Amino acid sequence: MSADNKKGLAKAHEIYSNRGKYAREQKNQGKKIFGYFCCYPPIELLTALDIIPVRILGDMEQPITLADNCLPPVMCIFCRSAFDIGMKGQYDYFDGFVGAHACDGAERTSIIWSNYIKTPCNFHLDIPHTTHDAAVEFFKEQLEYFQKELEKSIGREITPDKLRSAIAAHNHQRALVRQIYELRKLDPPLITGTEMLTVLIATMGMSVQEGNLLIEEVLQEIKQRENVQEKKSRLLIWGSLIDNAAFTELIESSGLNIVIEDTAIGTRPYWHDIRDTKDPLLGIAEHYLKEVLCPRTFRDSGKNYEQDSEQRFSYLKDFAKYWKVDGVFANIIRNCDIHGYEVPVIKDYLNGLGIPVLVIEQDYSTASLESLRTRFQAFAETIAS
């Protein structure tokens, strides 16, 4: 049965499992498909031109065989995996590619991508790493250039009304995702972490309008549920992204309920709306620089270590309290420097709040997942006692 004949969670799982197939079906209907790397390219500009933005992911089930000819093996293994499957033609349906300096690995991958994969249109956004006024202004100018290049590529203009409409549609999606997170406050939550992952990845491969309809179906479905999980210790995931349901299934089958994720496929793209500004590009620039809370961005520090930690990570304290978290899993993909460098401070801060933290640096491979089961089981037993 095709995704078109399914609804809600079943449709989300079908699209999650066949992202390439679904995107090609959309392309065959005459739609433009642009791939984007990480959560920093402002997809509102793509939506304003009726382009479907597809989030570029790696593949934990495939060995890396081609990427190492172009990217060093000491680099982030997720970036290398995404580039590897791109080299193998699995993203050959892209009409365009949008990369960004989310981190050094993403920047290098974006530049190498445009040289080797030869997507018809290629864009790279040099995103500042601070939130100062000058950085916001610089990023806004980058977005003005990006808009002009997109318009030239597609042959249509983005009017202010179209851009505001696109922003409104994506803000609606953010609000819908936050509604699902509200339902995960229940104990046990009405939707598993694995189901949540499939819904978010599915929406990252379709137009925002279709994505909103899908999330509305999911909300209606899960609100009518009785409990689908048993009560277990409640887990917050922080760190590198998780983009394979086998990982979340392993965690949840080890005695834990995932209730919230502070990751790039989790709260980060959805937790704040883009505010309405006279110049829509200013609102977009401020949102992506200031409100997407990724450690790749340096923010103003406090007067001392304690104040700095509180200023940078108090939102995690709020998450832990609001979702009644029993423990935190700090997920680090091997060679993900921006998250790896944060681990000592994050762990110290959360431990100071009485919240246990499990840190695992994993190899971004389903073949190595089973070896982690005993660590999750031991952590679940520890925080349950």
C-alpha positions as CSV (number, residue, x, y, z in Angstrom):
1,M,0.0,0.0,0.0
2,S,1.4,3.4,-0.9
3,A,1.8,6.3,1.5
4,D,-1.2,8.0,-0.2
5,N,-3.5,5.3,1.0
6,K,-2.4,5.5,4.6
7,K,-2.9,8.0,7.3
8,G,-1.3,9.2,10.5
9,L,1.4,7.1,12.0
10,A,1.1,4.4,9.4
11,K,1.7,7.0,6.6
12,A,4.6,8.6,8.6
13,H,6.3,5.2,8.9
14,E,5.8,4.4,5.2
15,I,7.4,7.7,4.2
16,Y,10.2,7.3,6.8
17,S,11.0,3.9,5.4
18,N,10.9,5.0,1.7
19,R,12.1,8.6,1.7
20,G,13.6,8.4,-1.8
21,K,10.6,6.7,-3.3
22,Y,8.2,9.3,-1.9
23,A,10.4,12.2,-3.1
24,R,10.7,10.7,-6.6
25,E,6.9,10.4,-6.7
26,Q,6.7,14.1,-5.9
27,K,9.3,14.9,-8.6
28,N,7.4,12.9,-11.2
29,Q,4.4,15.1,-10.5
30,G,6.4,18.1,-11.6
31,K,7.6,19.4,-8.2
32,K,11.0,20.7,-7.5
33,I,13.0,18.9,-4.8
34,F,15.9,20.6,-3.0
35,G,18.1,18.8,-0.4
36,Y,19.3,20.8,2.6
37,F,22.0,19.9,5.1
38,C,21.5,20.3,8.8
39,C,18.7,22.5,10.3
40,Y,20.2,25.9,9.5
41,P,19.2,26.5,5.8
42,P,16.0,28.6,6.0
43,I,13.5,26.3,4.3
44,E,10.9,29.0,4.4
45,L,12.5,30.5,1.3
46,L,12.2,27.2,-0.5
47,T,8.6,26.8,0.4
48,A,7.9,30.4,-0.9
49,L,9.0,29.1,-4.3
50,D,6.9,25.9,-4.1
51,I,10.1,23.9,-3.7
52,I,9.9,20.8,-1.5
53,P,12.8,20.8,1.0
54,V,14.2,17.4,1.8
55,R,16.5,17.0,4.8
56,I,19.7,15.2,3.9
57,L,20.5,12.3,6.3
58,G,23.0,9.6,6.4
59,D,22.4,5.8,6.5
60,M,23.4,3.9,9.6
61,E,22.8,0.6,7.8
62,Q,25.3,1.2,4.9
63,P,29.1,1.0,5.2
64,I,31.0,4.1,4.0
65,T,32.8,3.1,0.8
66,L,33.1,6.2,-1.4
67,A,33.2,9.2,1.0
68,D,36.7,8.5,2.3
69,N,38.1,9.3,-1.1
70,C,37.1,12.9,-0.5
71,L,36.6,13.4,3.2
72,P,39.1,12.5,6.0
73,P,38.1,9.5,8.2
74,V,38.7,11.7,11.3
75,M,35.8,13.8,10.3
76,C,32.2,13.5,11.6
77,I,31.0,10.1,10.5
78,F,27.4,11.3,10.0
79,C,28.6,13.9,7.4
80,R,30.7,11.3,5.7
81,S,27.7,8.9,5.6
82,A,25.4,11.6,4.1
83,F,28.1,12.4,1.4
84,D,28.7,8.7,0.8
85,I,25.1,7.9,-0.1
86,G,25.0,11.0,-2.1
87,M,27.9,9.8,-4.1
88,K,26.1,6.5,-4.6
89,G,23.2,8.3,-6.3
90,Q,20.6,7.9,-3.6
91,Y,19.9,11.7,-3.7
92,D,19.9,11.8,-7.5
93,Y,16.3,13.3,-7.5
94,F,17.5,16.6,-6.1
95,D,17.0,19.7,-8.3
96,G,19.1,21.7,-5.9
97,F,21.3,21.4,-2.8
98,V,21.6,23.9,0.1
99,G,24.5,23.5,2.4
100,A,25.5,25.6,5.4
101,H,28.3,26.2,7.8
102,A,26.5,24.6,10.6
103,C,29.8,23.1,11.8
104,D,33.2,22.6,10.1
105,G,32.2,19.1,9.0
106,A,29.0,20.3,7.4
107,E,30.8,23.2,5.7
108,R,33.4,20.9,4.2
109,T,30.8,18.3,3.2
110,S,28.7,21.1,1.5
111,I,31.6,22.4,-0.5
112,I,32.8,18.9,-1.5
113,W,29.2,18.0,-2.4
114,S,28.9,20.8,-5.0
115,N,32.2,19.7,-6.6
116,Y,31.6,16.0,-6.8
117,I,27.8,15.2,-6.8
118,K,26.9,17.9,-9.3
119,T,23.4,18.7,-8.2
120,P,21.9,21.1,-10.8
121,C,21.8,24.0,-8.4
122,N,24.1,24.4,-5.4
123,F,24.1,27.0,-2.6
124,H,26.2,27.4,0.5
125,L,25.3,29.6,3.4
126,D,28.1,31.0,5.5
127,I,26.2,31.2,8.8
128,P,27.8,33.2,11.6
129,H,28.7,31.6,14.8
130,T,27.7,34.4,17.2
131,T,24.4,36.1,17.9
132,H,25.6,39.7,18.0
133,D,23.7,42.3,16.0
134,A,26.5,42.4,13.4
135,A,26.2,38.6,12.9
136,V,22.4,38.9,12.4
137,E,22.9,41.7,9.8
138,F,25.5,39.6,8.0
139,F,23.2,36.6,7.9
140,K,20.3,38.7,6.7
141,E,22.5,39.9,3.8
142,Q,23.4,36.2,3.1
143,L,19.7,35.4,2.9
144,E,19.1,38.3,0.5
145,Y,21.8,36.8,-1.8
146,F,20.3,33.3,-1.3
147,Q,16.9,34.6,-2.3
148,K,18.1,36.3,-5.4
149,E,20.0,33.1,-6.5
150,L,16.9,31.0,-5.8
151,E,14.7,33.3,-7.8
152,K,17.2,33.2,-10.7
153,S,17.4,29.4,-10.6
154,I,13.6,28.9,-10.5
155,G,12.6,31.8,-12.7
156,R,10.1,33.3,-10.2
157,E,10.2,35.9,-7.6
158,I,9.5,35.5,-3.9
159,T,7.1,38.3,-3.0
160,P,6.9,39.5,0.6
161,D,3.4,38.0,0.9
162,K,4.6,34.6,-0.3
163,L,7.4,34.6,2.2
164,R,5.1,35.6,5.0
165,S,2.8,32.8,4.0
166,A,5.6,30.3,4.0
167,I,6.8,31.5,7.4
168,A,3.2,31.2,8.7
169,A,3.0,27.6,7.4
170,H,6.2,26.6,9.0
171,N,5.3,28.3,12.3
172,H,2.1,26.3,12.2
173,Q,4.1,23.1,11.8
174,R,6.3,24.1,14.7
175,A,3.2,24.6,16.8
176,L,1.8,21.2,15.8
177,V,5.1,19.5,16.8
178,R,5.0,21.2,20.2
179,Q,1.5,19.8,20.6
180,I,2.8,16.3,20.2
181,Y,5.5,17.1,22.8
182,E,2.8,18.2,25.2
183,L,1.2,14.7,24.9
184,R,4.5,13.2,25.9
185,K,4.3,14.8,29.3
186,L,1.9,12.0,30.3
187,D,3.3,9.0,32.1
188,P,3.5,6.8,30.1
189,P,3.6,9.1,27.1
190,L,1.0,8.5,24.4
191,I,3.6,8.4,21.6
192,T,6.9,6.6,21.7
193,G,10.2,8.2,20.9
194,T,10.5,5.9,17.9
195,E,7.1,7.0,16.5
196,M,8.1,10.6,17.1
197,L,11.3,10.1,15.1
198,T,9.5,8.6,12.2
199,V,6.9,11.5,12.1
200,L,9.6,14.2,12.2
201,I,11.7,12.5,9.5
202,A,8.7,12.0,7.3
203,T,7.7,15.7,7.5
204,M,11.3,16.6,6.6
205,G,10.7,14.9,3.2
206,M,7.5,16.6,2.1
207,S,6.0,20.0,1.5
208,V,5.1,21.9,4.6
209,Q,1.4,21.8,3.7
210,E,1.4,18.0,3.4
211,G,3.6,17.7,6.6
212,N,1.1,19.8,8.5
213,L,-1.8,17.5,7.4
214,L,0.2,14.5,8.4
215,I,1.0,15.9,11.9
216,E,-2.7,16.8,12.4
217,E,-3.6,13.2,11.5
218,V,-1.0,11.9,14.0
219,L,-2.3,14.2,16.7
220,Q,-5.9,13.1,16.2
221,E,-4.8,9.4,16.3
222,I,-2.7,9.6,19.4
223,K,-5.2,11.7,21.3
224,Q,-7.7,8.8,20.9
225,R,-5.2,6.2,22.3
226,E,-5.1,4.5,25.6
227,N,-1.6,3.9,26.9
228,V,0.7,2.2,24.4
229,Q,3.7,1.9,26.7
230,E,4.3,0.8,30.2
231,K,5.7,3.2,32.8
232,K,9.4,3.3,32.7
233,S,12.1,5.8,33.6
234,R,11.7,9.0,31.5
235,L,14.6,10.0,29.3
236,L,15.8,13.2,27.7
237,I,18.1,12.9,24.8
238,W,20.7,15.6,24.2
239,G,23.4,15.9,21.5
240,S,24.0,14.6,18.0
241,L,21.0,13.7,15.9
242,I,19.5,10.3,15.8
243,D,18.0,9.5,12.4
244,N,17.4,5.7,12.6
245,A,14.5,4.1,14.4
246,A,16.6,1.1,15.3
247,F,18.5,3.3,17.8
248,T,15.4,4.6,19.5
249,E,13.9,1.1,19.5
250,L,17.0,-0.2,21.3
251,I,16.8,2.5,23.9
252,E,13.1,2.0,24.6
253,S,13.4,-1.8,24.7
254,S,16.1,-1.3,27.4
255,G,13.7,0.0,30.0
256,L,13.4,3.7,29.1
257,N,10.7,6.0,27.7
258,I,12.1,8.8,25.5
259,V,10.0,11.9,26.3
260,I,11.9,14.7,24.8
261,E,14.9,15.2,22.4
262,D,17.2,18.3,22.4
263,T,18.7,17.4,19.0
264,A,18.6,18.6,15.4
265,I,15.7,16.1,14.7
266,G,13.8,17.0,17.9
267,T,13.0,20.3,19.6
268,R,15.7,22.5,18.0
269,P,14.0,23.3,14.7
270,Y,10.5,23.5,16.2
271,W,10.7,25.1,19.6
272,H,10.5,28.8,18.6
273,D,8.4,30.5,15.9
274,I,9.8,33.0,13.5
275,R,8.5,36.4,14.6
276,D,6.6,38.7,12.3
277,T,9.0,41.5,11.3
278,K,8.7,44.4,8.8
279,D,11.4,42.7,6.7
280,P,10.6,38.9,6.8
281,L,14.3,38.1,6.2
282,L,15.2,39.8,9.5
283,G,12.9,37.6,11.4
284,I,14.3,34.5,9.6
285,A,17.9,35.6,10.4
286,E,17.2,36.2,14.0
287,H,15.3,32.9,14.4
288,Y,18.0,30.7,12.9
289,L,20.9,32.4,14.7
290,K,19.4,33.0,18.1
291,E,16.7,30.4,18.6
292,V,18.0,27.2,17.1
293,L,19.9,26.1,20.2
294,C,22.9,24.2,18.8
295,P,26.4,24.3,20.4
296,R,27.8,25.4,17.0
297,T,26.7,28.9,17.9
298,F,28.6,30.9,20.6
299,R,26.4,32.8,22.9
300,D,27.2,35.5,25.5
301,S,28.8,33.9,28.6
302,G,28.3,34.6,32.2
303,K,30.7,36.2,34.7
304,N,31.9,32.8,36.0
305,Y,31.6,29.1,35.3
306,E,28.3,28.6,37.2
307,Q,26.6,31.6,35.6
308,D,27.8,30.6,32.2
309,S,26.5,27.1,32.6
310,E,23.1,28.4,33.8
311,Q,22.9,30.9,31.0
312,R,23.6,28.4,28.3
313,F,21.8,25.3,29.6
314,S,18.9,26.5,31.8
315,Y,16.5,25.4,29.1
316,L,17.6,21.8,29.7
317,K,16.6,22.3,33.4
318,D,13.2,23.5,32.2
319,F,12.8,20.5,29.9
320,A,13.8,18.1,32.6
321,K,11.3,19.6,35.1
322,Y,8.5,20.0,32.6
323,W,8.7,16.5,31.2
324,K,9.6,14.9,34.6
325,V,12.9,13.5,33.3
326,D,14.7,10.8,35.4
327,G,17.9,10.8,33.3
328,V,19.6,12.2,30.3
329,F,21.4,10.4,27.4
330,A,24.1,12.5,25.9
331,N,24.5,11.1,22.4
332,I,27.7,11.8,20.6
333,I,28.3,10.6,17.1
334,R,32.0,9.8,16.7
335,N,34.0,12.9,15.7
336,C,31.1,15.3,16.3
337,D,33.3,17.9,17.9
338,I,30.6,20.6,18.6
339,H,28.7,18.2,20.9
340,G,31.7,16.3,22.2
341,Y,33.3,19.5,23.5
342,E,30.2,20.3,25.5
343,V,29.9,17.0,27.3
344,P,32.0,17.8,30.4
345,V,30.0,21.0,31.1
346,I,26.6,19.5,30.3
347,K,27.3,16.6,32.5
348,D,28.5,18.8,35.3
349,Y,25.5,21.1,35.1
350,L,22.9,18.3,35.0
351,N,24.6,16.3,37.7
352,G,24.5,19.5,39.8
353,L,20.7,19.4,39.4
354,G,20.6,15.8,40.6
355,I,20.0,14.5,37.1
356,P,22.0,11.4,36.1
357,V,23.7,11.5,32.6
358,L,24.7,8.6,30.4
359,V,27.4,9.6,27.8
360,I,27.9,7.4,24.8
361,E,30.1,8.1,21.7
362,Q,28.6,5.9,19.0
363,D,29.8,4.9,15.6
364,Y,26.7,5.8,13.6
365,S,26.2,2.2,12.5
366,T,23.3,-0.2,13.2
367,A,25.8,-3.0,13.3
368,S,27.3,-1.6,16.6
369,L,24.0,-0.8,18.3
370,E,23.3,-4.1,20.1
371,S,26.6,-3.7,22.0
372,L,25.1,-0.7,23.7
373,R,22.1,-2.5,25.1
374,T,23.7,-3.4,28.4
375,R,24.7,0.2,29.0
376,F,21.2,1.5,28.5
377,Q,19.8,-1.4,30.6
378,A,22.2,-0.6,33.4
379,F,21.4,3.1,33.2
380,A,17.7,2.4,33.3
381,E,18.1,0.2,36.4
382,T,20.3,2.9,38.1
383,I,17.8,5.8,37.6
384,A,14.8,3.6,38.5
385,S,16.2,2.7,41.9
